[in-house]
């Protein structure tokens, strides 16, 4: 029997050898090194930013930047120091801030932030400062979630399990006011000393995430603070050398001390008025636009109402409301397909209603589930950009479509790490997108919840971990330009924005070369 099997294998051997043979290397060292050099150049030629030829002044800046970068990498690889992007952001934040790479990135004009949420834009210390108003009250529900609300006098409302307590009165009872204010801050961020142990899975961190966002809204949605809050948000972006922002906006129902509530257009008009005032105060800032968002856990009837409302608002404020999106934890939320009738509604009108989609999609580790299939549905629904797109490298058809149609992927590195998608940012799937010149923009998602503001931290993580060790200033330059190119600005606005950015870039290069 063994002999028969052996003969059979011998008979099949010619079939295998005709298809595969071991190749013997037969060339000189010079030829090998020549081919190697060509292959390496070809490999690098597909990266984002590869088309740029730096000026002499830019090359000087690049030399300094790369010295800093190589030093940080060498410290990790050769001297045993920890590499910040490989660690949880809460543990690495101080090391990042001490990095010369980070300090240099902070000085760079960054163009636009295209993926950021309205209720997590401002450093929570600003929010805590607002609780010194004598009309501010706090309470804890049965599961310990903290809420804030402004009342004209001591309230007695059934929805507050602990009873509404005046924040200043409670503060005066504390032996350590700083510790009390720190406690208030912690209730509006995810920051803990041991994040890996505290948040053992994505559902756990998302539950806390949604709670801290809810806590902050009681302060943010108080009408007298809503405009100042957004002004502070713009100031924090501007201070980090950001020139423009597109905000995912809830357009909430604001309230006042008298118990009055206001239609969502009030919030939008305050947004617009505040943005216009900020541009007057700081002419290098180019403005703000808004993407109307609805919750992805709502029912179909409510979703249709949201879409109709978004169409009406977009028609009334066409220069400011530029898109529609669904928000919430994608893994546990309803897929885009669940709302297909509602999402097709604008295109089925006569004439079709103009409501561009800018969908969150693929913010998941899963593959072959309806959550990552959102990527394909988003593209079929003609989304202008894709929020996160974390799972897109698992979908070749989606990759082909985003490149062919130039649909930008809004990459949010720190958010993806803090919310549990990836531990070591060197393993982030956007490494593939950057290496292959896909349309990518870098954003910060919910910076206040991670205890930061602006864009510099996410650009640091991108530059140090999502890009190759030898990726240089050309990458950053192209990403900054991408943020303008893939924005919802009009062509005329983009031209003006690119000119403004170029002037600021030239100033940065001149002062650092």
Secondary structure in CASP SS format (residue, H / E / C, confidence):
PFRMAT SS
TARGET T0000
AUTHOR 0000-0000-0000
METHOD secondary structure of the structure
MODEL  1
X C 1.00
X H 1.00
X H 1.00
X H 1.00
X H 1.00
X H 1.00
X H 1.00
X H 1.00
X H 1.00
X H 1.00
X H 1.00
X H 1.00
X H 1.00
X H 1.00
X H 1.00
X H 1.00
X H 1.00
X H 1.00
X H 1.00
X C 1.00
X C 1.00
X C 1.00
X C 1.00
X C 1.00
X C 1.00
X C 1.00
X C 1.00
X C 1.00
X H 1.00
X H 1.00
X H 1.00
X H 1.00
X H 1.00
X H 1.00
X H 1.00
X H 1.00
X H 1.00
X H 1.00
X H 1.00
X H 1.00
X H 1.00
X H 1.00
X H 1.00
X H 1.00
X C 1.00
X C 1.00
X C 1.00
X C 1.00
X C 1.00
X C 1.00
X C 1.00
X C 1.00
X C 1.00
X C 1.00
X C 1.00
X H 1.00
X H 1.00
X H 1.00
X H 1.00
X H 1.00
X H 1.00
X H 1.00
X H 1.00
X H 1.00
X H 1.00
X H 1.00
X H 1.00
X H 1.00
X H 1.00
X H 1.00
X H 1.00
X H 1.00
X H 1.00
X H 1.00
X H 1.00
X H 1.00
X H 1.00
X C 1.00
X C 1.00
X C 1.00
X C 1.00
X C 1.00
X C 1.00
X H 1.00
X H 1.00
X H 1.00
X C 1.00
X C 1.00
X H 1.00
X H 1.00
X H 1.00
X H 1.00
X H 1.00
X H 1.00
X H 1.00
X H 1.00
X H 1.00
X H 1.00
X C 1.00
X H 1.00
X H 1.00
X H 1.00
X H 1.00
X H 1.00
X H 1.00
X H 1.00
X H 1.00
X C 1.00
X C 1.00
X C 1.00
X C 1.00
X E 1.00
X E 1.00
X E 1.00
X E 1.00
X E 1.00
X E 1.00
X H 1.00
X H 1.00
X H 1.00
X C 1.00
X C 1.00
X C 1.00
X H 1.00
X H 1.00
X H 1.00
X H 1.00
X H 1.00
X H 1.00
X H 1.00
X C 1.00
X C 1.00
X C 1.00
X C 1.00
X C 1.00
X E 1.00
X E 1.00
X E 1.00
X E 1.00
X E 1.00
X C 1.00
X C 1.00
X C 1.00
X C 1.00
X C 1.00
X E 1.00
X E 1.00
X E 1.00
X E 1.00
X E 1.00
X C 1.00
X C 1.00
X C 1.00
X C 1.00
X C 1.00
X C 1.00
X C 1.00
X C 1.00
X C 1.00
X C 1.00
X C 1.00
X C 1.00
X C 1.00
X C 1.00
X E 1.00
X E 1.00
X H 1.00
X H 1.00
X H 1.00
X H 1.00
X H 1.00
X H 1.00
X C 1.00
X C 1.00
X C 1.00
X C 1.00
X H 1.00
X H 1.00
X H 1.00
X H 1.00
X H 1.00
X H 1.00
X H 1.00
X H 1.00
X H 1.00
X H 1.00
X C 1.00
X C 1.00
X C 1.00
X C 1.00
X C 1.00
X C 1.00
X C 1.00
X C 1.00
X H 1.00
X H 1.00
X H 1.00
X H 1.00
X C 1.00
X C 1.00
X C 1.00
X H 1.00
X H 1.00
X H 1.00
X H 1.00
X H 1.00
X H 1.00
X H 1.00
X H 1.00
X H 1.00
X H 1.00
X H 1.00
X H 1.00
X H 1.00
X H 1.00
X H 1.00
X H 1.00
X H 1.00
X H 1.00
X H 1.00
X C 1.00
X E 1.00
X H 1.00
X H 1.00
X H 1.00
X H 1.00
X H 1.00
X H 1.00
X H 1.00
X H 1.00
X H 1.00
X H 1.00
X H 1.00
X H 1.00
X H 1.00
X H 1.00
X H 1.00
X H 1.00
X H 1.00
X C 1.00
X C 1.00
X C 1.00
X C 1.00
X E 1.00
X E 1.00
X E 1.00
X E 1.00
X E 1.00
X E 1.00
X C 1.00
X C 1.00
X C 1.00
X C 1.00
X C 1.00
X E 1.00
X C 1.00
X C 1.00
X C 1.00
X C 1.00
X C 1.00
X E 1.00
X C 1.00
X C 1.00
X H 1.00
X H 1.00
X H 1.00
X H 1.00
X H 1.00
X H 1.00
X H 1.00
X H 1.00
X H 1.00
X H 1.00
X H 1.00
X H 1.00
X H 1.00
X H 1.00
X H 1.00
X H 1.00
X H 1.00
X H 1.00
X C 1.00
X C 1.00
X C 1.00
X C 1.00
X C 1.00
X E 1.00
X E 1.00
X E 1.00
X E 1.00
X E 1.00
X E 1.00
X E 1.00
X E 1.00
X E 1.00
X C 1.00
X C 1.00
X C 1.00
X C 1.00
X H 1.00
X H 1.00
X H 1.00
X H 1.00
X H 1.00
X H 1.00
X H 1.00
X H 1.00
X H 1.00
X H 1.00
X H 1.00
X H 1.00
X H 1.00
X H 1.00
X H 1.00
X H 1.00
X H 1.00
X C 1.00
X C 1.00
X C 1.00
X C 1.00
X E 1.00
X E 1.00
X E 1.00
X E 1.00
X E 1.00
X E 1.00
X E 1.00
X C 1.00
X C 1.00
X C 1.00
X C 1.00
X C 1.00
X C 1.00
X C 1.00
X C 1.00
X H 1.00
X H 1.00
X H 1.00
X H 1.00
X H 1.00
X H 1.00
X H 1.00
X H 1.00
X H 1.00
X C 1.00
X H 1.00
X H 1.00
X H 1.00
X C 1.00
X C 1.00
X C 1.00
X C 1.00
X C 1.00
X C 1.00
X C 1.00
X C 1.00
X E 1.00
X C 1.00
X E 1.00
X E 1.00
X E 1.00
X C 1.00
X C 1.00
X C 1.00
X C 1.00
X C 1.00
X C 1.00
X C 1.00
X C 1.00
X H 1.00
X H 1.00
X H 1.00
X H 1.00
X H 1.00
X H 1.00
X H 1.00
X H 1.00
X H 1.00
X H 1.00
X H 1.00
X C 1.00
X C 1.00
X C 1.00
X C 1.00
X E 1.00
X E 1.00
X E 1.00
X E 1.00
X C 1.00
X C 1.00
X C 1.00
X H 1.00
X H 1.00
X H 1.00
X C 1.00
X H 1.00
X H 1.00
X H 1.00
X H 1.00
X H 1.00
X H 1.00
X H 1.00
X H 1.00
X H 1.00
X H 1.00
X C 1.00
X C 1.00
X E 1.00
X E 1.00
X E 1.00
X E 1.00
X C 1.00
X H 1.00
X H 1.00
X H 1.00
X H 1.00
X H 1.00
X H 1.00
X C 1.00
X C 1.00
X C 1.00
X C 1.00
X C 1.00
X C 1.00
X H 1.00
X H 1.00
X H 1.00
X C 1.00
X C 1.00
X H 1.00
X H 1.00
X H 1.00
X H 1.00
X H 1.00
X H 1.00
X C 1.00
X C 1.00
X C 1.00
X C 1.00
X E 1.00
X E 1.00
X E 1.00
X C 1.00
X C 1.00
X E 1.00
X C 1.00
X H 1.00
X H 1.00
X H 1.00
X H 1.00
X C 1.00
X C 1.00
X C 1.00
X C 1.00
X C 1.00
X H 1.00
X H 1.00
X H 1.00
X H 1.00
X H 1.00
X H 1.00
X H 1.00
X H 1.00
X H 1.00
X H 1.00
X H 1.00
X C 1.00
X C 1.00
X C 1.00
X C 1.00
X C 1.00
X C 1.00
X H 1.00
X H 1.00
X H 1.00
X H 1.00
X H 1.00
X H 1.00
X H 1.00
X H 1.00
X H 1.00
X H 1.00
X H 1.00
X H 1.00
X H 1.00
X C 1.00
X C 1.00
X C 1.00
X C 1.00
X C 1.00
X H 1.00
X H 1.00
X H 1.00
X H 1.00
X H 1.00
X H 1.00
X H 1.00
X H 1.00
X H 1.00
X H 1.00
X H 1.00
X H 1.00
X H 1.00
X H 1.00
X H 1.00
X H 1.00
X H 1.00
X H 1.00
X H 1.00
X H 1.00
X H 1.00
X H 1.00
X C 1.00
END
